[in-house]
Amino acid sequence: LPRETVKPVTPGSHHSKQLLERCWSCRLISGAGLMLSGAYVYNAARKIMRTGVLMTPGLVAQITFAGCLTAWGVVIIANPVKNSKI
């Protein structure tokens, strides 16, 4: 019997993109990880602000980055590309 050759999944390939779209647990774990990362970065910035330090551009950038991580996690979980009706 001839054996079928299995091609490895490379990052960025069409197959890996389909896997993330279909796999609910993959999206949930990835999105939750990003959201928790955003919460961690935000809490680190809040800890510095509680000491009474003035807002610096670095703290503003850190809070902005935390918001971006959290939003990215929400987008991965919601999967708006697949759910759009266009």
PDB file of N, CA, C and O in Angstrom:
ATOM      1  N   LEU A   1       0.832  -1.178   0.000  1.00  0.00           N
ATOM      2  CA  LEU A   1       0.000   0.000   0.000  1.00  0.00           C
ATOM      3  C   LEU A   1       0.881   1.248   0.000  1.00  0.00           C
ATOM      4  O   LEU A   1       1.819   1.340   0.792  1.00  0.00           O
ATOM      5  N   PRO A   2       0.597   2.185  -0.857  1.00  0.00           N
ATOM      6  CA  PRO A   2       1.404   3.409  -0.865  1.00  0.00           C
ATOM      7  C   PRO A   2       1.069   4.282   0.343  1.00  0.00           C
ATOM      8  O   PRO A   2      -0.087   4.402   0.748  1.00  0.00           O
ATOM      9  N   ARG A   3       2.104   4.879   0.898  1.00  0.00           N
ATOM     10  CA  ARG A   3       1.912   5.766   2.043  1.00  0.00           C
ATOM     11  C   ARG A   3       1.668   7.184   1.562  1.00  0.00           C
ATOM     12  O   ARG A   3       2.272   7.646   0.594  1.00  0.00           O
ATOM     13  N   GLU A   4       0.780   7.853   2.250  1.00  0.00           N
ATOM     14  CA  GLU A   4       0.533   9.252   1.923  1.00  0.00           C
ATOM     15  C   GLU A   4       1.567  10.109   2.614  1.00  0.00           C
ATOM     16  O   GLU A   4       1.922   9.859   3.766  1.00  0.00           O
ATOM     17  N   THR A   5       2.040  11.095   1.930  1.00  0.00           N
ATOM     18  CA  THR A   5       2.995  12.001   2.553  1.00  0.00           C
ATOM     19  C   THR A   5       2.222  13.107   3.256  1.00  0.00           C
ATOM     20  O   THR A   5       1.263  13.656   2.713  1.00  0.00           O
ATOM     21  N   VAL A   6       2.644  13.418   4.448  1.00  0.00           N
ATOM     22  CA  VAL A   6       1.994  14.451   5.238  1.00  0.00           C
ATOM     23  C   VAL A   6       2.890  15.677   5.234  1.00  0.00           C
ATOM     24  O   VAL A   6       4.051  15.617   5.640  1.00  0.00           O
ATOM     25  N   LYS A   7       2.340  16.781   4.774  1.00  0.00           N
ATOM     26  CA  LYS A   7       3.102  18.022   4.748  1.00  0.00           C
ATOM     27  C   LYS A   7       3.014  18.691   6.113  1.00  0.00           C
ATOM     28  O   LYS A   7       1.929  18.778   6.690  1.00  0.00           O
ATOM     29  N   PRO A   8       4.137  19.164   6.636  1.00  0.00           N
ATOM     30  CA  PRO A   8       4.080  19.849   7.928  1.00  0.00           C
ATOM     31  C   PRO A   8       3.372  21.189   7.808  1.00  0.00           C
ATOM     32  O   PRO A   8       3.418  21.837   6.763  1.00  0.00           O
ATOM     33  N   VAL A   9       2.726  21.590   8.876  1.00  0.00           N
ATOM     34  CA  VAL A   9       2.028  22.875   8.912  1.00  0.00           C
ATOM     35  C   VAL A   9       3.035  23.944   9.290  1.00  0.00           C
ATOM     36  O   VAL A   9       3.629  23.895  10.367  1.00  0.00           O
ATOM     37  N   THR A  10       3.225  24.898   8.412  1.00  0.00           N
ATOM     38  CA  THR A  10       4.157  25.987   8.693  1.00  0.00           C
ATOM     39  C   THR A  10       3.378  27.195   9.173  1.00  0.00           C
ATOM     40  O   THR A  10       2.243  27.409   8.749  1.00  0.00           O
ATOM     41  N   PRO A  11       3.978  27.994  10.060  1.00  0.00           N
ATOM     42  CA  PRO A  11       3.277  29.197  10.520  1.00  0.00           C
ATOM     43  C   PRO A  11       2.950  30.115   9.347  1.00  0.00           C
ATOM     44  O   PRO A  11       3.790  30.361   8.481  1.00  0.00           O
ATOM     45  N   GLY A  12       1.738  30.607   9.331  1.00  0.00           N
ATOM     46  CA  GLY A  12       1.309  31.514   8.274  1.00  0.00           C
ATOM     47  C   GLY A  12       0.740  30.806   7.063  1.00  0.00           C
ATOM     48  O   GLY A  12       0.294  31.465   6.124  1.00  0.00           O
ATOM     49  N   SER A  13       0.743  29.482   7.058  1.00  0.00           N
ATOM     50  CA  SER A  13       0.199  28.770   5.916  1.00  0.00           C
ATOM     51  C   SER A  13      -1.323  28.815   5.948  1.00  0.00           C
ATOM     52  O   SER A  13      -1.924  29.167   6.963  1.00  0.00           O
ATOM     53  N   HIS A  14      -1.920  28.465   4.857  1.00  0.00           N
ATOM     54  CA  HIS A  14      -3.386  28.486   4.734  1.00  0.00           C
ATOM     55  C   HIS A  14      -4.019  27.498   5.714  1.00  0.00           C
ATOM     56  O   HIS A  14      -5.076  27.774   6.281  1.00  0.00           O
ATOM     57  N   HIS A  15      -3.374  26.348   5.911  1.00  0.00           N
ATOM     58  CA  HIS A  15      -3.918  25.324   6.812  1.00  0.00           C
ATOM     59  C   HIS A  15      -3.919  25.799   8.264  1.00  0.00           C
ATOM     60  O   HIS A  15      -4.877  25.542   8.994  1.00  0.00           O
ATOM     61  N   SER A  16      -2.860  26.487   8.690  1.00  0.00           N
ATOM     62  CA  SER A  16      -2.824  26.957  10.081  1.00  0.00           C
ATOM     63  C   SER A  16      -3.861  28.048  10.313  1.00  0.00           C
ATOM     64  O   SER A  16      -4.406  28.160  11.411  1.00  0.00           O
ATOM     65  N   LYS A  17      -4.141  28.854   9.288  1.00  0.00           N
ATOM     66  CA  LYS A  17      -5.184  29.873   9.412  1.00  0.00           C
ATOM     67  C   LYS A  17      -6.560  29.223   9.546  1.00  0.00           C
ATOM     68  O   LYS A  17      -7.386  29.673  10.340  1.00  0.00           O
ATOM     69  N   GLN A  18      -6.806  28.170   8.775  1.00  0.00           N
ATOM     70  CA  GLN A  18      -8.088  27.470   8.878  1.00  0.00           C
ATOM     71  C   GLN A  18      -8.236  26.799  10.228  1.00  0.00           C
ATOM     72  O   GLN A  18      -9.340  26.747  10.770  1.00  0.00           O
ATOM     73  N   LEU A  19      -7.143  26.280  10.786  1.00  0.00           N
ATOM     74  CA  LEU A  19      -7.203  25.623  12.077  1.00  0.00           C
ATOM     75  C   LEU A  19      -7.626  26.604  13.163  1.00  0.00           C
ATOM     76  O   LEU A  19      -8.428  26.259  14.030  1.00  0.00           O
ATOM     77  N   LEU A  20      -7.094  27.826  13.125  1.00  0.00           N
ATOM     78  CA  LEU A  20      -7.457  28.816  14.126  1.00  0.00           C
ATOM     79  C   LEU A  20      -8.907  29.263  13.956  1.00  0.00           C
ATOM     80  O   LEU A  20      -9.567  29.595  14.942  1.00  0.00           O
ATOM     81  N   GLU A  21      -9.409  29.277  12.735  1.00  0.00           N
ATOM     82  CA  GLU A  21     -10.802  29.667  12.508  1.00  0.00           C
ATOM     83  C   GLU A  21     -11.779  28.596  12.988  1.00  0.00           C
ATOM     84  O   GLU A  21     -12.851  28.932  13.492  1.00  0.00           O
ATOM     85  N   ARG A  22     -11.443  27.337  12.844  1.00  0.00           N
ATOM     86  CA  ARG A  22     -12.368  26.254  13.183  1.00  0.00           C
ATOM     87  C   ARG A  22     -12.235  25.772  14.617  1.00  0.00           C
ATOM     88  O   ARG A  22     -13.198  25.246  15.175  1.00  0.00           O
ATOM     89  N   CYS A  23     -11.089  25.935  15.217  1.00  0.00           N
ATOM     90  CA  CYS A  23     -10.810  25.336  16.522  1.00  0.00           C
ATOM     91  C   CYS A  23     -11.207  26.319  17.636  1.00  0.00           C
ATOM     92  O   CYS A  23     -10.476  27.270  17.911  1.00  0.00           O
ATOM     93  N   TRP A  24     -12.347  26.092  18.268  1.00  0.00           N
ATOM     94  CA  TRP A  24     -12.842  26.992  19.313  1.00  0.00           C
ATOM     95  C   TRP A  24     -11.894  27.022  20.499  1.00  0.00           C
ATOM     96  O   TRP A  24     -11.619  28.093  21.039  1.00  0.00           O
ATOM     97  N   SER A  25     -11.391  25.870  20.913  1.00  0.00           N
ATOM     98  CA  SER A  25     -10.496  25.843  22.072  1.00  0.00           C
ATOM     99  C   SER A  25      -9.186  26.563  21.778  1.00  0.00           C
ATOM    100  O   SER A  25      -8.613  27.191  22.669  1.00  0.00           O
ATOM    101  N   CYS A  26      -8.703  26.479  20.530  1.00  0.00           N
ATOM    102  CA  CYS A  26      -7.469  27.201  20.161  1.00  0.00           C
ATOM    103  C   CYS A  26      -7.687  28.710  20.277  1.00  0.00           C
ATOM    104  O   CYS A  26      -6.843  29.431  20.808  1.00  0.00           O
ATOM    105  N   ARG A  27      -8.829  29.172  19.774  1.00  0.00           N
ATOM    106  CA  ARG A  27      -9.128  30.609  19.860  1.00  0.00           C
ATOM    107  C   ARG A  27      -9.324  31.047  21.297  1.00  0.00           C
ATOM    108  O   ARG A  27      -8.882  32.129  21.683  1.00  0.00           O
ATOM    109  N   LEU A  28      -9.986  30.214  22.098  1.00  0.00           N
ATOM    110  CA  LEU A  28     -10.244  30.564  23.482  1.00  0.00           C
ATOM    111  C   LEU A  28      -8.943  30.644  24.285  1.00  0.00           C
ATOM    112  O   LEU A  28      -8.751  31.580  25.061  1.00  0.00           O
ATOM    113  N   ILE A  29      -8.067  29.687  24.107  1.00  0.00           N
ATOM    114  CA  ILE A  29      -6.796  29.690  24.842  1.00  0.00           C
ATOM    115  C   ILE A  29      -5.921  30.855  24.396  1.00  0.00           C
ATOM    116  O   ILE A  29      -5.335  31.545  25.231  1.00  0.00           O
ATOM    117  N   SER A  30      -5.828  31.080  23.089  1.00  0.00           N
ATOM    118  CA  SER A  30      -5.007  32.180  22.585  1.00  0.00           C
ATOM    119  C   SER A  30      -5.548  33.534  23.034  1.00  0.00           C
ATOM    120  O   SER A  30      -4.800  34.389  23.508  1.00  0.00           O
ATOM    121  N   GLY A  31      -6.860  33.713  22.878  1.00  0.00           N
ATOM    122  CA  GLY A  31      -7.472  34.981  23.259  1.00  0.00           C
ATOM    123  C   GLY A  31      -7.392  35.245  24.752  1.00  0.00           C
ATOM    124  O   GLY A  31      -7.114  36.367  25.173  1.00  0.00           O
ATOM    125  N   ALA A  32      -7.635  34.212  25.554  1.00  0.00           N
ATOM    126  CA  ALA A  32      -7.561  34.382  27.005  1.00  0.00           C
ATOM    127  C   ALA A  32      -6.128  34.676  27.439  1.00  0.00           C
ATOM    128  O   ALA A  32      -5.906  35.468  28.355  1.00  0.00           O
ATOM    129  N   GLY A  33      -5.167  34.048  26.793  1.00  0.00           N
ATOM    130  CA  GLY A  33      -3.762  34.322  27.106  1.00  0.00           C
ATOM    131  C   GLY A  33      -3.383  35.762  26.810  1.00  0.00           C
ATOM    132  O   GLY A  33      -2.678  36.398  27.594  1.00  0.00           O
ATOM    133  N   LEU A  34      -3.848  36.274  25.682  1.00  0.00           N
ATOM    134  CA  LEU A  34      -3.571  37.671  25.350  1.00  0.00           C
ATOM    135  C   LEU A  34      -4.275  38.625  26.307  1.00  0.00           C
ATOM    136  O   LEU A  34      -3.709  39.644  26.702  1.00  0.00           O
ATOM    137  N   MET A  35      -5.505  38.295  26.679  1.00  0.00           N
ATOM    138  CA  MET A  35      -6.227  39.160  27.612  1.00  0.00           C
ATOM    139  C   MET A  35      -5.570  39.154  28.989  1.00  0.00           C
ATOM    140  O   MET A  35      -5.478  40.199  29.633  1.00  0.00           O
ATOM    141  N   LEU A  36      -5.117  38.002  29.443  1.00  0.00           N
ATOM    142  CA  LEU A  36      -4.413  37.946  30.733  1.00  0.00           C
ATOM    143  C   LEU A  36      -3.072  38.667  30.667  1.00  0.00           C
ATOM    144  O   LEU A  36      -2.643  39.276  31.647  1.00  0.00           O
ATOM    145  N   SER A  37      -2.415  38.598  29.523  1.00  0.00           N
ATOM    146  CA  SER A  37      -1.165  39.349  29.351  1.00  0.00           C
ATOM    147  C   SER A  37      -1.427  40.850  29.444  1.00  0.00           C
ATOM    148  O   SER A  37      -0.656  41.586  30.061  1.00  0.00           O
ATOM    149  N   GLY A  38      -2.509  41.291  28.833  1.00  0.00           N
ATOM    150  CA  GLY A  38      -2.874  42.699  28.918  1.00  0.00           C
ATOM    151  C   GLY A  38      -3.173  43.126  30.348  1.00  0.00           C
ATOM    152  O   GLY A  38      -2.795  44.219  30.767  1.00  0.00           O
ATOM    153  N   ALA A  39      -3.857  42.253  31.100  1.00  0.00           N
ATOM    154  CA  ALA A  39      -4.149  42.565  32.502  1.00  0.00           C
ATOM    155  C   ALA A  39      -2.865  42.638  33.323  1.00  0.00           C
ATOM    156  O   ALA A  39      -2.744  43.483  34.210  1.00  0.00           O
ATOM    157  N   TYR A  40      -1.912  41.764  33.037  1.00  0.00           N
ATOM    158  CA  TYR A  40      -0.639  41.770  33.755  1.00  0.00           C
ATOM    159  C   TYR A  40       0.143  43.052  33.479  1.00  0.00           C
ATOM    160  O   TYR A  40       0.682  43.667  34.399  1.00  0.00           O
ATOM    161  N   VAL A  41       0.200  43.448  32.220  1.00  0.00           N
ATOM    162  CA  VAL A  41       0.928  44.674  31.860  1.00  0.00           C
ATOM    163  C   VAL A  41       0.248  45.887  32.484  1.00  0.00           C
ATOM    164  O   VAL A  41       0.921  46.795  32.972  1.00  0.00           O
ATOM    165  N   TYR A  42      -1.082  45.907  32.470  1.00  0.00           N
ATOM    166  CA  TYR A  42      -1.813  47.022  33.067  1.00  0.00           C
ATOM    167  C   TYR A  42      -1.577  47.097  34.575  1.00  0.00           C
ATOM    168  O   TYR A  42      -1.370  48.185  35.114  1.00  0.00           O
ATOM    169  N   ASN A  43      -1.606  45.959  35.257  1.00  0.00           N
ATOM    170  CA  ASN A  43      -1.369  45.952  36.702  1.00  0.00           C
ATOM    171  C   ASN A  43       0.046  46.389  37.045  1.00  0.00           C
ATOM    172  O   ASN A  43       0.262  47.021  38.080  1.00  0.00           O
ATOM    173  N   ALA A  44       1.007  46.065  36.200  1.00  0.00           N
ATOM    174  CA  ALA A  44       2.381  46.520  36.434  1.00  0.00           C
ATOM    175  C   ALA A  44       2.452  48.048  36.351  1.00  0.00           C
ATOM    176  O   ALA A  44       3.152  48.684  37.139  1.00  0.00           O
ATOM    177  N   ALA A  45       1.729  48.629  35.403  1.00  0.00           N
ATOM    178  CA  ALA A  45       1.708  50.091  35.288  1.00  0.00           C
ATOM    179  C   ALA A  45       0.965  50.715  36.472  1.00  0.00           C
ATOM    180  O   ALA A  45       1.381  51.748  36.995  1.00  0.00           O
ATOM    181  N   ARG A  46      -0.126  50.089  36.889  1.00  0.00           N
ATOM    182  CA  ARG A  46      -0.889  50.614  38.034  1.00  0.00           C
ATOM    183  C   ARG A  46      -0.075  50.561  39.321  1.00  0.00           C
ATOM    184  O   ARG A  46      -0.194  51.446  40.169  1.00  0.00           O
ATOM    185  N   LYS A  47       0.742  49.539  39.468  1.00  0.00           N
ATOM    186  CA  LYS A  47       1.576  49.409  40.659  1.00  0.00           C
ATOM    187  C   LYS A  47       2.558  50.584  40.741  1.00  0.00           C
ATOM    188  O   LYS A  47       2.812  51.106  41.827  1.00  0.00           O
ATOM    189  N   ILE A  48       3.099  50.991  39.617  1.00  0.00           N
ATOM    190  CA  ILE A  48       4.019  52.130  39.595  1.00  0.00           C
ATOM    191  C   ILE A  48       3.262  53.423  39.876  1.00  0.00           C
ATOM    192  O   ILE A  48       3.767  54.294  40.583  1.00  0.00           O
ATOM    193  N   MET A  49       2.056  53.556  39.331  1.00  0.00           N
ATOM    194  CA  MET A  49       1.283  54.780  39.534  1.00  0.00           C
ATOM    195  C   MET A  49       0.827  54.929  40.984  1.00  0.00           C
ATOM    196  O   MET A  49       0.680  56.052  41.466  1.00  0.00           O
ATOM    197  N   ARG A  50       0.604  53.830  41.681  1.00  0.00           N
ATOM    198  CA  ARG A  50       0.162  53.894  43.079  1.00  0.00           C
ATOM    199  C   ARG A  50       1.238  54.455  44.000  1.00  0.00           C
ATOM    200  O   ARG A  50       0.930  54.927  45.094  1.00  0.00           O
ATOM    201  N   THR A  51       2.488  54.408  43.573  1.00  0.00           N
ATOM    202  CA  THR A  51       3.563  54.946  44.410  1.00  0.00           C
ATOM    203  C   THR A  51       3.598  56.464  44.374  1.00  0.00           C
ATOM    204  O   THR A  51       4.339  57.080  45.139  1.00  0.00           O
ATOM    205  N   GLY A  52       2.811  57.078  43.500  1.00  0.00           N
ATOM    206  CA  GLY A  52       2.754  58.526  43.438  1.00  0.00           C
ATOM    207  C   GLY A  52       3.623  59.123  42.346  1.00  0.00           C
ATOM    208  O   GLY A  52       3.799  60.340  42.294  1.00  0.00           O
ATOM    209  N   VAL A  53       4.162  58.296  41.484  1.00  0.00           N
ATOM    210  CA  VAL A  53       4.985  58.780  40.382  1.00  0.00           C
ATOM    211  C   VAL A  53       4.084  59.454  39.351  1.00  0.00           C
ATOM    212  O   VAL A  53       2.984  58.982  39.066  1.00  0.00           O
ATOM    213  N   LEU A  54       4.569  60.566  38.796  1.00  0.00           N
ATOM    214  CA  LEU A  54       3.800  61.249  37.758  1.00  0.00           C
ATOM    215  C   LEU A  54       3.718  60.384  36.500  1.00  0.00           C
ATOM    216  O   LEU A  54       4.571  59.532  36.252  1.00  0.00           O
ATOM    217  N   MET A  55       2.674  60.627  35.721  1.00  0.00           N
ATOM    218  CA  MET A  55       2.511  59.880  34.474  1.00  0.00           C
ATOM    219  C   MET A  55       3.622  60.258  33.505  1.00  0.00           C
ATOM    220  O   MET A  55       3.794  61.429  33.166  1.00  0.00           O
ATOM    221  N   THR A  56       4.354  59.281  33.078  1.00  0.00           N
ATOM    222  CA  THR A  56       5.420  59.498  32.106  1.00  0.00           C
ATOM    223  C   THR A  56       4.974  58.915  30.768  1.00  0.00           C
ATOM    224  O   THR A  56       4.030  58.127  30.726  1.00  0.00           O
ATOM    225  N   PRO A  57       5.631  59.287  29.690  1.00  0.00           N
ATOM    226  CA  PRO A  57       5.276  58.690  28.394  1.00  0.00           C
ATOM    227  C   PRO A  57       5.431  57.166  28.398  1.00  0.00           C
ATOM    228  O   PRO A  57       4.707  56.468  27.688  1.00  0.00           O
ATOM    229  N   GLY A  58       6.368  56.653  29.191  1.00  0.00           N
ATOM    230  CA  GLY A  58       6.535  55.203  29.279  1.00  0.00           C
ATOM    231  C   GLY A  58       5.336  54.525  29.906  1.00  0.00           C
ATOM    232  O   GLY A  58       4.916  53.460  29.453  1.00  0.00           O
ATOM    233  N   LEU A  59       4.780  55.133  30.949  1.00  0.00           N
ATOM    234  CA  LEU A  59       3.582  54.563  31.581  1.00  0.00           C
ATOM    235  C   LEU A  59       2.379  54.631  30.646  1.00  0.00           C
ATOM    236  O   LEU A  59       1.578  53.699  30.579  1.00  0.00           O
ATOM    237  N   VAL A  60       2.265  55.731  29.936  1.00  0.00           N
ATOM    238  CA  VAL A  60       1.158  55.859  28.976  1.00  0.00           C
ATOM    239  C   VAL A  60       1.293  54.800  27.884  1.00  0.00           C
ATOM    240  O   VAL A  60       0.302  54.192  27.482  1.00  0.00           O
ATOM    241  N   ALA A  61       2.508  54.582  27.408  1.00  0.00           N
ATOM    242  CA  ALA A  61       2.742  53.560  26.385  1.00  0.00           C
ATOM    243  C   ALA A  61       2.438  52.166  26.933  1.00  0.00           C
ATOM    244  O   ALA A  61       1.893  51.321  26.222  1.00  0.00           O
ATOM    245  N   GLN A  62       2.788  51.928  28.189  1.00  0.00           N
ATOM    246  CA  GLN A  62       2.529  50.627  28.799  1.00  0.00           C
ATOM    247  C   GLN A  62       1.029  50.362  28.937  1.00  0.00           C
ATOM    248  O   GLN A  62       0.565  49.253  28.671  1.00  0.00           O
ATOM    249  N   ILE A  63       0.278  51.371  29.348  1.00  0.00           N
ATOM    250  CA  ILE A  63      -1.172  51.213  29.473  1.00  0.00           C
ATOM    251  C   ILE A  63      -1.819  51.031  28.099  1.00  0.00           C
ATOM    252  O   ILE A  63      -2.745  50.235  27.943  1.00  0.00           O
ATOM    253  N   THR A  64      -1.326  51.770  27.109  1.00  0.00           N
ATOM    254  CA  THR A  64      -1.838  51.624  25.744  1.00  0.00           C
ATOM    255  C   THR A  64      -1.556  50.226  25.200  1.00  0.00           C
ATOM    256  O   THR A  64      -2.413  49.608  24.569  1.00  0.00           O
ATOM    257  N   PHE A  65      -0.344  49.738  25.454  1.00  0.00           N
ATOM    258  CA  PHE A  65       0.019  48.393  25.012  1.00  0.00           C
ATOM    259  C   PHE A  65      -0.855  47.339  25.687  1.00  0.00           C
ATOM    260  O   PHE A  65      -1.250  46.359  25.055  1.00  0.00           O
ATOM    261  N   ALA A  66      -1.157  47.541  26.966  1.00  0.00           N
ATOM    262  CA  ALA A  66      -2.032  46.612  27.692  1.00  0.00           C
ATOM    263  C   ALA A  66      -3.428  46.591  27.065  1.00  0.00           C
ATOM    264  O   ALA A  66      -4.029  45.527  26.919  1.00  0.00           O
ATOM    265  N   GLY A  67      -3.935  47.751  26.701  1.00  0.00           N
ATOM    266  CA  GLY A  67      -5.236  47.811  26.047  1.00  0.00           C
ATOM    267  C   GLY A  67      -5.231  47.128  24.691  1.00  0.00           C
ATOM    268  O   GLY A  67      -6.202  46.471  24.317  1.00  0.00           O
ATOM    269  N   CYS A  68      -4.142  47.284  23.959  1.00  0.00           N
ATOM    270  CA  CYS A  68      -4.028  46.632  22.650  1.00  0.00           C
ATOM    271  C   CYS A  68      -3.990  45.110  22.786  1.00  0.00           C
ATOM    272  O   CYS A  68      -4.633  44.402  22.012  1.00  0.00           O
ATOM    273  N   LEU A  69      -3.237  44.606  23.768  1.00  0.00           N
ATOM    274  CA  LEU A  69      -3.192  43.158  24.000  1.00  0.00           C
ATOM    275  C   LEU A  69      -4.568  42.612  24.338  1.00  0.00           C
ATOM    276  O   LEU A  69      -4.975  41.568  23.828  1.00  0.00           O
ATOM    277  N   THR A  70      -5.281  43.324  25.200  1.00  0.00           N
ATOM    278  CA  THR A  70      -6.615  42.877  25.598  1.00  0.00           C
ATOM    279  C   THR A  70      -7.578  42.897  24.410  1.00  0.00           C
ATOM    280  O   THR A  70      -8.358  41.963  24.222  1.00  0.00           O
ATOM    281  N   ALA A  71      -7.520  43.956  23.617  1.00  0.00           N
ATOM    282  CA  ALA A  71      -8.392  44.047  22.446  1.00  0.00           C
ATOM    283  C   ALA A  71      -8.071  42.958  21.431  1.00  0.00           C
ATOM    284  O   ALA A  71      -8.980  42.404  20.813  1.00  0.00           O
ATOM    285  N   TRP A  72      -6.809  42.650  21.255  1.00  0.00           N
ATOM    286  CA  TRP A  72      -6.403  41.592  20.335  1.00  0.00           C
ATOM    287  C   TRP A  72      -6.966  40.246  20.798  1.00  0.00           C
ATOM    288  O   TRP A  72      -7.418  39.445  19.980  1.00  0.00           O
ATOM    289  N   GLY A  73      -6.936  40.001  22.107  1.00  0.00           N
ATOM    290  CA  GLY A  73      -7.512  38.773  22.644  1.00  0.00           C
ATOM    291  C   GLY A  73      -9.003  38.671  22.394  1.00  0.00           C
ATOM    292  O   GLY A  73      -9.505  37.598  22.059  1.00  0.00           O
ATOM    293  N   VAL A  74      -9.712  39.772  22.555  1.00  0.00           N
ATOM    294  CA  VAL A  74     -11.153  39.787  22.301  1.00  0.00           C
ATOM    295  C   VAL A  74     -11.437  39.512  20.826  1.00  0.00           C
ATOM    296  O   VAL A  74     -12.376  38.785  20.501  1.00  0.00           O
ATOM    297  N   VAL A  75     -10.640  40.085  19.940  1.00  0.00           N
ATOM    298  CA  VAL A  75     -10.844  39.887  18.499  1.00  0.00           C
ATOM    299  C   VAL A  75     -10.602  38.428  18.125  1.00  0.00           C
ATOM    300  O   VAL A  75     -11.336  37.872  17.309  1.00  0.00           O
ATOM    301  N   ILE A  76      -9.590  37.807  18.705  1.00  0.00           N
ATOM    302  CA  ILE A  76      -9.329  36.400  18.385  1.00  0.00           C
ATOM    303  C   ILE A  76     -10.479  35.521  18.858  1.00  0.00           C
ATOM    304  O   ILE A  76     -10.885  34.600  18.149  1.00  0.00           O
ATOM    305  N   ILE A  77     -11.001  35.791  20.033  1.00  0.00           N
ATOM    306  CA  ILE A  77     -12.116  34.980  20.534  1.00  0.00           C
ATOM    307  C   ILE A  77     -13.381  35.227  19.715  1.00  0.00           C
ATOM    308  O   ILE A  77     -14.094  34.279  19.386  1.00  0.00           O
ATOM    309  N   ALA A  78     -13.671  36.483  19.382  1.00  0.00           N
ATOM    310  CA  ALA A  78     -14.902  36.811  18.661  1.00  0.00           C
ATOM    311  C   ALA A  78     -14.854  36.364  17.214  1.00  0.00           C
ATOM    312  O   ALA A  78     -15.901  36.060  16.643  1.00  0.00           O
ATOM    313  N   ASN A  79     -13.675  36.310  16.593  1.00  0.00           N
ATOM    314  CA  ASN A  79     -13.494  35.899  15.198  1.00  0.00           C
ATOM    315  C   ASN A  79     -14.429  36.671  14.265  1.00  0.00           C
ATOM    316  O   ASN A  79     -15.298  36.069  13.634  1.00  0.00           O
ATOM    317  N   PRO A  80     -14.264  38.003  14.166  1.00  0.00           N
ATOM    318  CA  PRO A  80     -15.203  38.801  13.381  1.00  0.00           C
ATOM    319  C   PRO A  80     -15.133  38.528  11.871  1.00  0.00           C
ATOM    320  O   PRO A  80     -16.106  38.791  11.165  1.00  0.00           O
ATOM    321  N   VAL A  81     -14.025  38.017  11.366  1.00  0.00           N
ATOM    322  CA  VAL A  81     -13.913  37.766   9.933  1.00  0.00           C
ATOM    323  C   VAL A  81     -14.873  36.651   9.516  1.00  0.00           C
ATOM    324  O   VAL A  81     -15.561  36.761   8.501  1.00  0.00           O
ATOM    325  N   LYS A  82     -14.911  35.593  10.297  1.00  0.00           N
ATOM    326  CA  LYS A  82     -15.792  34.464   9.967  1.00  0.00           C
ATOM    327  C   LYS A  82     -17.253  34.822  10.234  1.00  0.00           C
ATOM    328  O   LYS A  82     -18.139  34.339   9.528  1.00  0.00           O
ATOM    329  N   ASN A  83     -17.521  35.654  11.229  1.00  0.00           N
ATOM    330  CA  ASN A  83     -18.898  35.969  11.606  1.00  0.00           C
ATOM    331  C   ASN A  83     -19.496  37.108  10.798  1.00  0.00           C
ATOM    332  O   ASN A  83     -20.677  37.413  10.967  1.00  0.00           O
ATOM    333  N   SER A  84     -18.718  37.753   9.920  1.00  0.00           N
ATOM    334  CA  SER A  84     -19.267  38.865   9.150  1.00  0.00           C
ATOM    335  C   SER A  84     -20.197  38.336   8.068  1.00  0.00           C
ATOM    336  O   SER A  84     -19.986  37.243   7.541  1.00  0.00           O
ATOM    337  N   LYS A  85     -21.211  39.098   7.741  1.00  0.00           N
ATOM    338  CA  LYS A  85     -22.225  38.687   6.769  1.00  0.00           C
ATOM    339  C   LYS A  85     -22.046  39.366   5.422  1.00  0.00           C
ATOM    340  O   LYS A  85     -23.021  39.575   4.699  1.00  0.00           O
ATOM    341  N   ILE A  86     -20.824  39.708   5.079  1.00  0.00           N
ATOM    342  CA  ILE A  86     -20.577  40.431   3.811  1.00  0.00           C
ATOM    343  C   ILE A  86     -20.532  39.476   2.651  1.00  0.00           C
ATOM    344  O   ILE A  86     -20.335  39.899   1.511  1.00  0.00           O
TER     345      ILE A  86
END
